[in-house]
Amino acid sequence: QVQLVESGGGLVQPGGSLRLSCAVSGSTLSMYATGWYRQAPGNQRELVASITSVTGSRTNYADSVKGRFTISRDNAKNTVYLQMNSLKPEDTAVYYCNLVNSRYNYWGQGTQVTVSS
């Protein structure tokens, strides 16, 4: 059974930083493209950042987070990260980790990020 467990969310002031982690068990991270999504109340879930290559060399970012967020993965640790800097109140949302390939699509339970003074 594949499980994705996110951690690292919390309350942070505007301009602050957080690092989200997504620990994967039950499968091998290198078999999937990986991504972070977020969903704010009343909004649809949206893609924040993704890694589409096994080596982690091909990344994509939503325009709203470019230059502030960085996605990375450690295949040896089976973990995906999202470094979030210069956080803004509009970044407030539940953040979800996603693994996908041609056969499977897995989601974590989400971690709350709240940016507020």
MMTF fields as JSON, N, C-alpha, C and O atoms, coordinates in Angstrom:
{
  "mmtfVersion": "1.0.0",
  "mmtfProducer": "UNKNOWN",
  "numBonds": 467,
  "numAtoms": 468,
  "numGroups": 117,
  "numChains": 1,
  "numModels": 1,
  "chainsPerModel": [1],
  "groupsPerChain": [117],
  "chainIdList": ["A"],
  "bondAtomList": [4, 2, 8, 6, 12, 10, 16, 14, 20, 18, 24, 22, 28, 26, 32, 30, 36, 34, 40, 38, 44, 42, 48, 46, 52, 50, 56, 54, 60, 58, 64, 62, 68, 66, 72, 70, 76, 74, 80, 78, 84, 82, 88, 86, 92, 90, 96, 94, 100, 98, 104, 102, 108, 106, 112, 110, 116, 114, 120, 118, 124, 122, 128, 126, 132, 130, 136, 134, 140, 138, 144, 142, 148, 146, 152, 150, 156, 154, 160, 158, 164, 162, 168, 166, 172, 170, 176, 174, 180, 178, 184, 182, 188, 186, 192, 190, 196, 194, 200, 198, 204, 202, 208, 206, 212, 210, 216, 214, 220, 218, 224, 222, 228, 226, 232, 230, 236, 234, 240, 238, 244, 242, 248, 246, 252, 250, 256, 254, 260, 258, 264, 262, 268, 266, 272, 270, 276, 274, 280, 278, 284, 282, 288, 286, 292, 290, 296, 294, 300, 298, 304, 302, 308, 306, 312, 310, 316, 314, 320, 318, 324, 322, 328, 326, 332, 330, 336, 334, 340, 338, 344, 342, 348, 346, 352, 350, 356, 354, 360, 358, 364, 362, 368, 366, 372, 370, 376, 374, 380, 378, 384, 382, 388, 386, 392, 390, 396, 394, 400, 398, 404, 402, 408, 406, 412, 410, 416, 414, 420, 418, 424, 422, 428, 426, 432, 430, 436, 434, 440, 438, 444, 442, 448, 446, 452, 450, 456, 454, 460, 458, 464, 462],
  "bondOrderList": [1, 1, 1, 1, 1, 1, 1, 1, 1, 1, 1, 1, 1, 1, 1, 1, 1, 1, 1, 1, 1, 1, 1, 1, 1, 1, 1, 1, 1, 1, 1, 1, 1, 1, 1, 1, 1, 1, 1, 1, 1, 1, 1, 1, 1, 1, 1, 1, 1, 1, 1, 1, 1, 1, 1, 1, 1, 1, 1, 1, 1, 1, 1, 1, 1, 1, 1, 1, 1, 1, 1, 1, 1, 1, 1, 1, 1, 1, 1, 1, 1, 1, 1, 1, 1, 1, 1, 1, 1, 1, 1, 1, 1, 1, 1, 1, 1, 1, 1, 1, 1, 1, 1, 1, 1, 1, 1, 1, 1, 1, 1, 1, 1, 1, 1, 1],
  "groupList": [{"groupName": "GLN", "atomNameList": ["N", "CA", "C", "O"], "elementList": ["N", "C", "C", "O"], "formalChargeList": [0, 0, 0, 0], "bondAtomList": [1, 0, 2, 1, 3, 2], "bondOrderList": [1, 1, 2], "singleLetterCode": "Q", "chemCompType": "L-PEPTIDE LINKING"}, {"groupName": "VAL", "atomNameList": ["N", "CA", "C", "O"], "elementList": ["N", "C", "C", "O"], "formalChargeList": [0, 0, 0, 0], "bondAtomList": [1, 0, 2, 1, 3, 2], "bondOrderList": [1, 1, 2], "singleLetterCode": "V", "chemCompType": "L-PEPTIDE LINKING"}, {"groupName": "LEU", "atomNameList": ["N", "CA", "C", "O"], "elementList": ["N", "C", "C", "O"], "formalChargeList": [0, 0, 0, 0], "bondAtomList": [1, 0, 2, 1, 3, 2], "bondOrderList": [1, 1, 2], "singleLetterCode": "L", "chemCompType": "L-PEPTIDE LINKING"}, {"groupName": "GLU", "atomNameList": ["N", "CA", "C", "O"], "elementList": ["N", "C", "C", "O"], "formalChargeList": [0, 0, 0, 0], "bondAtomList": [1, 0, 2, 1, 3, 2], "bondOrderList": [1, 1, 2], "singleLetterCode": "E", "chemCompType": "L-PEPTIDE LINKING"}, {"groupName": "SER", "atomNameList": ["N", "CA", "C", "O"], "elementList": ["N", "C", "C", "O"], "formalChargeList": [0, 0, 0, 0], "bondAtomList": [1, 0, 2, 1, 3, 2], "bondOrderList": [1, 1, 2], "singleLetterCode": "S", "chemCompType": "L-PEPTIDE LINKING"}, {"groupName": "GLY", "atomNameList": ["N", "CA", "C", "O"], "elementList": ["N", "C", "C", "O"], "formalChargeList": [0, 0, 0, 0], "bondAtomList": [1, 0, 2, 1, 3, 2], "bondOrderList": [1, 1, 2], "singleLetterCode": "G", "chemCompType": "PEPTIDE LINKING"}, {"groupName": "PRO", "atomNameList": ["N", "CA", "C", "O"], "elementList": ["N", "C", "C", "O"], "formalChargeList": [0, 0, 0, 0], "bondAtomList": [1, 0, 2, 1, 3, 2], "bondOrderList": [1, 1, 2], "singleLetterCode": "P", "chemCompType": "L-PEPTIDE LINKING"}, {"groupName": "ARG", "atomNameList": ["N", "CA", "C", "O"], "elementList": ["N", "C", "C", "O"], "formalChargeList": [0, 0, 0, 0], "bondAtomList": [1, 0, 2, 1, 3, 2], "bondOrderList": [1, 1, 2], "singleLetterCode": "R", "chemCompType": "L-PEPTIDE LINKING"}, {"groupName": "CYS", "atomNameList": ["N", "CA", "C", "O"], "elementList": ["N", "C", "C", "O"], "formalChargeList": [0, 0, 0, 0], "bondAtomList": [1, 0, 2, 1, 3, 2], "bondOrderList": [1, 1, 2], "singleLetterCode": "C", "chemCompType": "L-PEPTIDE LINKING"}, {"groupName": "ALA", "atomNameList": ["N", "CA", "C", "O"], "elementList": ["N", "C", "C", "O"], "formalChargeList": [0, 0, 0, 0], "bondAtomList": [1, 0, 2, 1, 3, 2], "bondOrderList": [1, 1, 2], "singleLetterCode": "A", "chemCompType": "L-PEPTIDE LINKING"}, {"groupName": "THR", "atomNameList": ["N", "CA", "C", "O"], "elementList": ["N", "C", "C", "O"], "formalChargeList": [0, 0, 0, 0], "bondAtomList": [1, 0, 2, 1, 3, 2], "bondOrderList": [1, 1, 2], "singleLetterCode": "T", "chemCompType": "L-PEPTIDE LINKING"}, {"groupName": "MET", "atomNameList": ["N", "CA", "C", "O"], "elementList": ["N", "C", "C", "O"], "formalChargeList": [0, 0, 0, 0], "bondAtomList": [1, 0, 2, 1, 3, 2], "bondOrderList": [1, 1, 2], "singleLetterCode": "M", "chemCompType": "L-PEPTIDE LINKING"}, {"groupName": "TYR", "atomNameList": ["N", "CA", "C", "O"], "elementList": ["N", "C", "C", "O"], "formalChargeList": [0, 0, 0, 0], "bondAtomList": [1, 0, 2, 1, 3, 2], "bondOrderList": [1, 1, 2], "singleLetterCode": "Y", "chemCompType": "L-PEPTIDE LINKING"}, {"groupName": "TRP", "atomNameList": ["N", "CA", "C", "O"], "elementList": ["N", "C", "C", "O"], "formalChargeList": [0, 0, 0, 0], "bondAtomList": [1, 0, 2, 1, 3, 2], "bondOrderList": [1, 1, 2], "singleLetterCode": "W", "chemCompType": "L-PEPTIDE LINKING"}, {"groupName": "ASN", "atomNameList": ["N", "CA", "C", "O"], "elementList": ["N", "C", "C", "O"], "formalChargeList": [0, 0, 0, 0], "bondAtomList": [1, 0, 2, 1, 3, 2], "bondOrderList": [1, 1, 2], "singleLetterCode": "N", "chemCompType": "L-PEPTIDE LINKING"}, {"groupName": "ILE", "atomNameList": ["N", "CA", "C", "O"], "elementList": ["N", "C", "C", "O"], "formalChargeList": [0, 0, 0, 0], "bondAtomList": [1, 0, 2, 1, 3, 2], "bondOrderList": [1, 1, 2], "singleLetterCode": "I", "chemCompType": "L-PEPTIDE LINKING"}, {"groupName": "ASP", "atomNameList": ["N", "CA", "C", "O"], "elementList": ["N", "C", "C", "O"], "formalChargeList": [0, 0, 0, 0], "bondAtomList": [1, 0, 2, 1, 3, 2], "bondOrderList": [1, 1, 2], "singleLetterCode": "D", "chemCompType": "L-PEPTIDE LINKING"}, {"groupName": "LYS", "atomNameList": ["N", "CA", "C", "O"], "elementList": ["N", "C", "C", "O"], "formalChargeList": [0, 0, 0, 0], "bondAtomList": [1, 0, 2, 1, 3, 2], "bondOrderList": [1, 1, 2], "singleLetterCode": "K", "chemCompType": "L-PEPTIDE LINKING"}, {"groupName": "PHE", "atomNameList": ["N", "CA", "C", "O"], "elementList": ["N", "C", "C", "O"], "formalChargeList": [0, 0, 0, 0], "bondAtomList": [1, 0, 2, 1, 3, 2], "bondOrderList": [1, 1, 2], "singleLetterCode": "F", "chemCompType": "L-PEPTIDE LINKING"}],
  "groupTypeList": [0, 1, 0, 2, 1, 3, 4, 5, 5, 5, 2, 1, 0, 6, 5, 5, 4, 2, 7, 2, 4, 8, 9, 1, 4, 5, 4, 10, 2, 4, 11, 12, 9, 10, 5, 13, 12, 7, 0, 9, 6, 5, 14, 0, 7, 3, 2, 1, 9, 4, 15, 10, 4, 1, 10, 5, 4, 7, 10, 14, 12, 9, 16, 4, 1, 17, 5, 7, 18, 10, 15, 4, 7, 16, 14, 9, 17, 14, 10, 1, 12, 2, 0, 11, 14, 4, 2, 17, 6, 3, 16, 10, 9, 1, 12, 12, 8, 14, 2, 1, 14, 4, 7, 12, 14, 12, 13, 5, 0, 5, 10, 0, 1, 10, 1, 4, 4],
  "groupIdList": [1, 2, 3, 4, 5, 6, 7, 8, 9, 10, 11, 12, 13, 14, 15, 16, 17, 18, 19, 20, 21, 22, 23, 24, 25, 26, 27, 28, 29, 30, 31, 32, 33, 34, 35, 36, 37, 38, 39, 40, 41, 42, 43, 44, 45, 46, 47, 48, 49, 50, 51, 52, 53, 54, 55, 56, 57, 58, 59, 60, 61, 62, 63, 64, 65, 66, 67, 68, 69, 70, 71, 72, 73, 74, 75, 76, 77, 78, 79, 80, 81, 82, 83, 84, 85, 86, 87, 88, 89, 90, 91, 92, 93, 94, 95, 96, 97, 98, 99, 100, 101, 102, 103, 104, 105, 106, 107, 108, 109, 110, 111, 112, 113, 114, 115, 116, 117],
  "secStructList": [7, 7, 3, 3, 3, 3, 3, 7, 7, 3, 3, 3, 7, 6, 6, 7, 7, 3, 3, 3, 3, 3, 3, 3, 3, 1, 1, 7, 4, 4, 4, 1, 3, 3, 3, 3, 3, 3, 3, 7, 6, 6, 1, 7, 7, 3, 3, 3, 3, 3, 3, 7, 1, 6, 6, 1, 7, 7, 3, 3, 3, 7, 6, 6, 6, 6, 6, 6, 3, 3, 3, 3, 3, 3, 6, 6, 6, 6, 3, 3, 3, 3, 3, 3, 7, 1, 7, 7, 4, 4, 4, 7, 3, 3, 3, 3, 3, 3, 3, 3, 7, 1, 1, 7, 3, 3, 3, 7, 7, 7, 3, 3, 3, 3, 3, 7, 7],
  "xCoordList": [0.847, 0.0, 0.881, 1.751, 0.642, 1.441, 0.86, -0.347, 1.729, 1.31, 2.202, 3.417, 1.572, 2.267, 1.923, 0.746, 2.923, 2.692, 3.393, 4.622, 2.587, 3.137, 3.384, 2.695, 4.36, 4.65, 5.316, 5.726, 5.415, 6.117, 5.231, 5.731, 3.93, 3.039, 2.926, 3.451, 2.232, 2.044, 1.682, 1.313, 1.795, 1.499, 2.806, 3.74, 2.863, 4.067, 3.655, 2.603, 4.488, 4.213, 4.545, 5.382, 3.904, 4.262, 5.754, 6.344, 6.349, 7.784, 8.588, 9.787, 7.949, 8.633, 8.793, 8.429, 9.349, 9.638, 9.135, 9.046, 8.812, 8.476, 9.045, 9.222, 9.325, 9.753, 8.822, 8.766, 8.095, 7.208, 7.954, 8.808, 7.607, 8.166, 7.038, 5.956, 7.306, 6.346, 7.108, 7.872, 6.894, 7.567, 6.717, 5.537, 7.336, 6.632, 7.033, 8.216, 6.045, 6.299, 5.456, 4.403, 5.921, 5.182, 5.486, 4.962, 6.306, 6.702, 7.987, 8.508, 8.487, 9.757, 9.502, 8.887, 9.977, 9.705, 10.147, 9.495, 11.226, 11.784, 10.894, 11.166, 9.858, 8.93, 7.871, 7.062, 7.867, 6.769, 7.25, 8.354, 6.378, 6.481, 5.85, 4.913, 6.365, 5.888, 5.485, 6.025, 4.528, 4.079, 3.5, 3.128, 3.436, 2.739, 1.567, 1.714, 0.422, -0.784, -1.262, -0.841, -2.141, -2.74, -4.189, -4.609, -4.945, -6.358, -6.741, -6.647, -7.172, -7.668, -9.188, -9.814, -9.794, -11.248, -11.987, -11.717, -12.921, -13.699, -13.028, -13.615, -11.802, -11.046, -10.822, -10.919, -10.522, -10.148, -8.705, -7.903, -8.395, -7.017, -6.175, -6.571, -5.016, -4.164, -2.749, -2.269, -2.095, -0.702, 0.198, 0.102, 1.071, 2.049, 3.402, 4.013, 3.854, 5.164, 5.215, 4.53, 6.028, 6.134, 7.524, 8.244, 7.881, 9.097, 8.657, 8.026, 8.98, 8.467, 9.509, 9.21, 10.717, 11.75, 12.205, 12.13, 12.669, 13.139, 14.309, 14.418, 15.174, 16.359, 16.057, 16.907, 14.862, 14.517, 15.019, 15.014, 15.449, 16.048, 15.032, 15.369, 13.816, 12.802, 11.704, 10.95, 11.626, 10.664, 9.734, 10.083, 8.548, 7.565, 6.962, 6.788, 6.643, 6.085, 4.901, 4.871, 3.931, 2.873, 3.481, 4.429, 2.94, 3.488, 3.489, 4.373, 2.503, 2.353, 3.448, 3.615, 4.195, 5.218, 6.62, 7.585, 6.758, 8.076, 9.007, 8.642, 10.218, 11.214, 11.109, 11.998, 10.022, 9.839, 9.84, 10.323, 9.302, 9.195, 10.177, 10.476, 10.668, 11.55, 11.142, 11.068, 10.878, 10.559, 11.818, 12.625, 11.975, 13.112, 12.716, 11.683, 13.542, 13.268, 14.574, 15.614, 14.494, 15.622, 15.18, 14.499, 15.567, 15.119, 15.633, 14.962, 16.807, 17.363, 16.526, 16.389, 15.968, 15.14, 13.652, 12.813, 13.338, 11.928, 11.081, 9.969, 11.615, 10.974, 10.995, 11.973, 9.885, 9.754, 9.656, 9.045, 10.254, 10.276, 9.69, 9.699, 9.187, 8.792, 9.307, 8.771, 10.339, 10.86, 10.085, 10.041, 9.48, 8.634, 9.222, 9.285, 9.648, 10.221, 9.337, 8.48, 9.555, 8.808, 7.303, 6.615, 6.822, 5.414, 4.494, 4.799, 3.35, 2.332, 1.016, 0.8, 0.149, -1.149, -1.91, -2.63, -1.753, -2.466, -1.896, -2.449, -0.804, -0.282, -0.984, -0.742, -1.842, -2.567, -3.457, -4.282, -3.279, -4.016, -3.615, -2.685, -4.327, -3.875, -3.02, -3.444, -1.822, -0.874, -0.848, -0.752, -0.937, -1.005, 0.16, 0.551, 0.701, 1.738, 1.069, 0.081, 1.615, 1.047, 2.139, 3.197, 1.853, 2.72, 1.884, 0.753, 2.43, 1.656, 2.58, 3.691, 2.09, 2.712, 1.597, 0.434, 1.911, 0.914, -0.149, -1.213, 0.154, -0.802, -1.428, -2.553, -0.723, -1.18, -1.174, -0.446, -2.009, -2.115, -2.393, -3.471, -1.418, -1.534, -1.502, -0.828, -2.262, -2.322, -2.044, -2.386, -1.425, -1.293, -2.523, -3.47, -2.507, -3.677, -3.695, -4.709, -2.581, -2.514, -1.944, -2.054, -1.332, -0.819, -1.192, -1.04, -1.673, -2.178, -1.015, -0.144, -1.019, -0.095, -0.919, -1.794, -0.636, -1.345, -0.32, 0.595, -0.492, 0.41, -0.384, -1.286, -0.026, -0.787, 0.06, 0.91, -0.196, 0.486, -0.361, 0.048],
  "yCoordList": [-1.194, 0.0, 1.241, 1.404, 2.102, 3.316, 4.387, 4.631, 5.014, 6.103, 7.309, 7.189, 8.477, 9.749, 10.52, 10.727, 10.94, 11.663, 13.007, 13.082, 14.083, 15.432, 15.944, 15.558, 16.803, 17.465, 18.8, 19.08, 19.621, 20.888, 22.103, 23.228, 21.911, 23.058, 23.752, 23.282, 24.88, 25.621, 27.057, 27.44, 27.856, 29.283, 30.064, 29.855, 30.961, 31.75, 33.169, 33.381, 34.13, 35.52, 35.797, 35.112, 36.783, 37.165, 37.453, 38.11, 36.945, 37.08, 35.92, 35.811, 35.07, 33.944, 32.761, 32.817, 31.686, 30.489, 29.245, 29.189, 28.254, 26.915, 25.898, 26.184, 24.722, 23.614, 22.438, 21.869, 22.085, 20.937, 19.681, 19.717, 18.571, 17.276, 16.304, 16.386, 15.389, 14.337, 13.022, 12.734, 12.231, 10.946, 9.855, 9.696, 9.116, 8.085, 6.71, 6.428, 5.864, 4.481, 3.553, 3.945, 2.322, 1.337, 1.33, 0.487, 2.232, 2.256, 3.052, 3.579, 3.136, 3.806, 5.134, 5.193, 6.19, 7.54, 7.737, 8.454, 7.117, 7.348, 6.815, 7.075, 6.092, 5.565, 6.581, 6.308, 7.754, 8.692, 10.098, 10.502, 10.829, 12.281, 12.737, 12.112, 13.816, 14.259, 15.72, 16.506, 16.066, 17.452, 17.852, 17.017, 19.157, 19.754, 20.572, 21.364, 20.363, 21.113, 21.831, 21.51, 22.798, 23.453, 23.769, 23.917, 23.869, 24.202, 25.12, 24.753, 26.315, 27.27, 27.141, 26.67, 27.552, 27.448, 28.137, 29.295, 27.414, 27.972, 27.928, 28.327, 27.445, 27.384, 25.949, 25.016, 25.791, 24.472, 24.164, 25.066, 22.89, 22.482, 22.892, 22.684, 23.472, 23.945, 23.421, 23.18, 23.252, 22.813, 23.95, 25.062, 23.666, 24.654, 24.417, 25.338, 23.166, 22.835, 21.354, 20.559, 20.982, 19.569, 19.237, 20.094, 17.982, 17.43, 16.328, 15.36, 16.463, 15.523, 14.527, 13.677, 14.606, 13.668, 12.843, 13.297, 11.649, 10.756, 11.38, 11.237, 12.061, 12.651, 13.939, 14.448, 14.469, 15.724, 16.947, 18.048, 16.769, 17.879, 18.745, 19.853, 18.285, 19.039, 19.46, 18.627, 20.748, 21.271, 22.282, 22.926, 22.41, 23.386, 24.066, 23.451, 25.354, 26.124, 26.952, 27.42, 27.118, 28.079, 29.48, 29.768, 30.336, 31.695, 32.415, 33.226, 32.117, 32.825, 32.489, 33.206, 31.406, 31.002, 31.003, 30.749, 31.278, 31.286, 32.256, 33.395, 31.781, 32.604, 32.576, 33.071, 31.998, 31.932, 30.497, 30.232, 29.571, 28.165, 27.319, 27.615, 26.264, 25.315, 23.894, 23.536, 23.091, 21.682, 20.858, 21.151, 19.831, 18.932, 17.548, 17.372, 16.584, 15.22, 14.52, 14.786, 13.62, 12.789, 11.348, 10.781, 10.765, 9.405, 8.4, 7.409, 8.648, 7.721, 7.726, 6.698, 8.888, 9.0, 8.837, 8.853, 8.68, 8.536, 9.707, 9.519, 10.901, 12.092, 13.227, 13.436, 13.947, 15.133, 16.361, 16.304, 17.449, 18.664, 19.846, 19.875, 20.804, 22.09, 23.182, 23.384, 23.875, 25.011, 26.254, 26.605, 26.913, 28.073, 29.281, 29.314, 30.267, 31.496, 32.688, 32.604, 33.773, 35.014, 34.752, 35.192, 34.046, 33.643, 34.845, 35.844, 34.703, 35.754, 35.21, 33.998, 36.095, 35.604, 34.772, 33.839, 35.106, 34.348, 32.956, 32.183, 32.623, 31.26, 30.35, 29.144, 30.922, 30.14, 29.108, 29.446, 27.836, 26.74, 25.434, 25.385, 24.385, 23.034, 22.559, 22.612, 22.098, 21.66, 20.132, 19.457, 19.615, 18.173, 17.708, 18.378, 16.562, 15.904, 14.918, 14.272, 14.811, 13.917, 13.134, 13.665, 11.848, 10.983, 10.434, 9.994, 10.458, 9.98, 9.352, 9.826, 8.26, 7.712, 7.202, 7.543, 6.42, 5.999, 5.074, 4.874, 4.518, 3.577, 4.05, 3.664, 4.875, 5.193, 6.698, 7.46, 7.09, 8.49, 8.502, 8.097, 8.969, 8.923, 10.331, 11.226, 10.497, 11.786, 11.599, 10.569, 12.591, 12.621, 13.229, 13.607, 13.324, 13.819, 15.336, 15.924, 15.965, 17.424, 17.972, 17.358, 19.142, 19.85, 21.327, 21.92, 21.907, 23.285, 24.273, 24.152, 25.238, 26.365, 27.638, 27.922, 28.391, 29.64, 30.765, 30.716, 31.778, 32.928, 34.131, 34.629, 34.577, 35.659, 36.343, 35.728, 37.64, 38.383, 38.412, 38.994],
  "zCoordList": [0.0, 0.0, 0.0, 0.855, -0.962, -1.076, -0.153, -0.149, 0.621, 1.499, 1.292, 1.136, 1.295, 1.21, 2.477, 2.774, 3.218, 4.456, 4.385, 4.372, 4.338, 4.304, 5.718, 6.661, 5.847, 7.109, 6.821, 5.695, 7.864, 7.734, 7.621, 7.608, 7.539, 7.479, 8.818, 9.827, 8.811, 10.047, 9.789, 8.679, 10.85, 10.789, 10.661, 11.434, 9.681, 9.462, 9.087, 8.484, 9.447, 9.103, 7.639, 7.052, 7.058, 5.684, 5.571, 6.428, 4.491, 4.29, 4.853, 4.595, 5.607, 6.216, 5.277, 4.102, 5.827, 5.036, 5.748, 6.974, 4.937, 5.426, 4.45, 3.265, 4.96, 4.107, 4.33, 5.42, 3.285, 3.345, 2.908, 2.022, 3.553, 3.175, 2.877, 3.459, 1.967, 1.627, 1.626, 0.704, 2.665, 2.79, 2.14, 2.453, 1.239, 0.479, 0.995, 1.188, 1.214, 1.597, 0.745, 0.242, 0.584, -0.182, -1.662, -2.391, -2.121, -3.521, -3.652, -2.669, -4.858, -5.111, -5.792, -6.857, -5.175, -5.656, -7.103, -7.862, -7.475, -8.809, -9.931, -11.103, -9.601, -10.61, -11.018, -11.906, -10.379, -10.56, -10.865, -10.498, -11.553, -11.53, -10.214, -9.716, -9.663, -8.355, -8.408, -9.188, -7.565, -7.559, -6.222, -5.398, -6.035, -4.897, -5.437, -6.368, -4.84, -5.168, -3.907, -2.796, -4.1, -2.946, -3.227, -4.374, -2.141, -2.264, -1.112, 0.059, -1.473, -0.5, -0.418, -1.368, 0.704, 0.85, -0.295, -0.614, -0.907, -1.993, -3.346, -4.352, -3.375, -4.638, -5.074, -4.277, -6.351, -6.856, -6.485, -6.245, -6.444, -6.209, -7.419, -8.566, -7.144, -8.231, -8.079, -6.972, -9.211, -9.212, -8.784, -9.302, -7.84, -7.37, -8.043, -8.584, -7.997, -8.558, -8.856, -8.213, -9.834, -10.172, -10.675, -11.186, -10.521, -11.105, -12.051, -11.628, -13.309, -14.299, -14.766, -15.605, -14.25, -14.655, -13.458, -12.316, -13.721, -12.666, -11.92, -10.702, -12.634, -12.014, -11.271, -10.539, -11.449, -10.799, -11.531, -10.98, -12.758, -13.478, -14.198, -14.618, -14.354, -15.089, -14.118, -13.614, -13.867, -12.906, -13.554, -14.543, -12.984, -13.432, -12.22, -11.168, -12.379, -11.273, -11.76, -12.898, -10.872, -11.137, -11.171, -10.441, -12.01, -12.124, -10.776, -10.498, -9.951, -8.679, -7.666, -6.679, -7.898, -6.921, -7.514, -6.793, -8.785, -9.421, -8.716, -8.425, -8.447, -7.777, -6.259, -5.567, -5.731, -4.266, -3.752, -2.651, -4.541, -4.129, -4.932, -6.089, -4.293, -4.966, -4.614, -3.439, -5.624, -5.418, -5.633, -6.515, -4.823, -4.976, -4.489, -3.844, -4.802, -4.372, -4.046, -4.648, -3.081, -2.707, -2.896, -2.041, -4.012, -4.308, -3.282, -2.993, -2.737, -1.742, -0.468, 0.196, -0.128, 1.068, 0.759, 1.66, -0.532, -0.927, -0.436, 0.059, -0.577, -0.028, -1.046, -1.764, -1.081, -1.928, -1.015, 0.052, -1.44, -0.621, -1.402, -2.633, -0.648, -1.224, -0.291, 0.799, -0.724, 0.025, -0.383, -1.562, 0.583, 0.31, 1.023, 2.252, 0.255, 0.794, 0.443, -0.436, 1.13, 0.878, 0.822, -0.1, 1.799, 1.796, 1.905, 2.556, 1.236, 1.198, 1.764, 1.775, 2.227, 2.735, 1.701, 2.06, 0.434, -0.606, -0.827, -1.609, -0.157, -0.207, 0.801, 0.824, 1.624, 2.611, 1.931, 1.082, 2.317, 1.695, 2.356, 3.16, 2.005, 2.323, 1.156, 0.002, 1.463, 0.439, 0.394, 1.419, -0.83, -1.051, -1.913, -2.869, -1.562, -2.351, -3.308, -2.957, -4.512, -5.535, -6.239, -6.576, -6.453, -7.256, -8.402, -8.194, -9.597, -10.749, -11.775, -12.013, -12.385, -13.583, -14.484, -14.267, -15.459, -16.441, -15.845, -16.431, -14.681, -14.092, -12.791, -12.473, -12.04, -10.696, -10.445, -11.081, -9.503, -9.1, -7.596, -7.161, -6.799, -5.351, -4.769, -5.279, -3.674, -2.971, -1.495, -0.913, -0.897, 0.537, 1.173, 0.482, 2.506, 3.246, 3.353, 3.728, 3.027, 3.048, 4.341, 5.402, 4.228, 5.393, 5.262, 4.194, 6.34, 6.311, 6.402, 7.263, 5.507, 5.56, 5.707, 4.889, 6.745, 6.997, 7.104, 7.925, 6.258, 6.249, 6.747, 6.074, 7.933, 8.564, 9.616, 10.259, 9.777, 10.836, 12.097, 13.102]
}
